[in-house]
Amino acid sequence: MPSAQTSRPDRVPAMRKALLAWFARHRRPMPWREEVSAYRTVVSELMCQQTQIATVIPYFERWTARWPDFPQLARAEEAEVMALWAGLGYYSRARNLLALARQVAALPHPPRTAAEWREFKGVGPYTAAAIASIAFAEPVAVVDGNVVRVLARLDGMRAKLRDASSAAKLFTGRADELVDPKSPGDFNQAMMELGATVCRKGVPDCGRCPLAAWCDAKAQGDAATLPRFVSKERKEADVDRALVRRDDQILLRRNPPGARRLAGMAEIPVLSSLGLEPDGEPALVRRRTIGTVTYEEKLFAVAPKAADLRKWAKDAELEWVGTADLDGAALSGPHRRWLGEWLSRGGRTTRGTRP
């Protein structure tokens, strides 16, 4: 797979040296880089899964101030963990992190190798390699989307890749060949930093790249087109939700612990789950994409009737939350924003809904 420019073993030390020198000059300041520990690395890596670093930093700082190590996090309640995670999305990460902390806190010392970290739920090959290399200097490579992009361009991989997971597996051997055995943590972070800031998707800045001299895509002039993936089918779906206010309380649905999605999180109820149908114009209409599905979410402001209130009182998953307490509720980012928008406009009921 490697091109002639990068496959010669004698060139690997020069590539490592160039990349590490670049990283030393251009690394972005991040709180988990300034103070390194197994715990801080684990928290940052799980938070950074599928979330932008700029979004993660304030969450990381609040989290580590509240629970600075595995034992203290292990003693936390799931409800408070979910509330502090609210807004980061992909909430199974928070539950996995809590479970991991409880397991690690029971051990005499944290695991050190990527193979050991992979035994924990929610810790895949990339996360395990990141923890082991950064916190314990194990010479194992991380392969995320940024690293795949760098390697695909470096080696001129022009065949279409099926998906991100298969691409990571394809490039893992190549990444392990390149990782610096003396500074694996810095090398891995440098590769990810390079992909995030220079070898960017669609708009690579080849003039600033420390690996440009060895890059096949730079030589061929097609870096912006790599890597190539098989196109996925896109879908659309509609969701109707109910904005229900009673005095200074908002009706929310709490997903049960075993729910398939957003377990333990609160959300704006779906109209049909309350026995209601849309009627009139929605108070808000928002679109968002999750994976390959784009959702159009219509939020209807509902005036509850006495019969509705009696019926909803029997539903154990429904709860009334005071408007002053919404900041502490375990709401996802979009739902929190939508409620904030509606309440900022007065939280008025536009029309009723059909039973």
Secondary structure, DSSP 8 states (H G I E B T S, - for coil): ---HHHH-GGGHHHHHHHHHHHHHHH----HHHHS--HHHHHHHHHHHTTS-HHHHHHHHHHHHHH--SHHHHHTS-HHHHHHHHTTS--THHHHHHHHHHHHHHTSSS---SHHHHTTSTT--HHHHHHHHHHHH--------HHHHHHHHHHTT--S-BS-HHHHHHHHHHHHHHHS-SSSHHHHHHHHHHHHHHTS-SS---GGG-TTGGG-HHHHHT-GGG-S-B-----EEEEEEEEEEEETTEEEEEE--TT-SSSTT-EE--BGGGGT-B--S--SEEEEEEETTEEEEEEEEEE---HHHHHHHTT-TTEEEEEGGGGGGS-B-HHHHHHHHHHHHTT-------B-
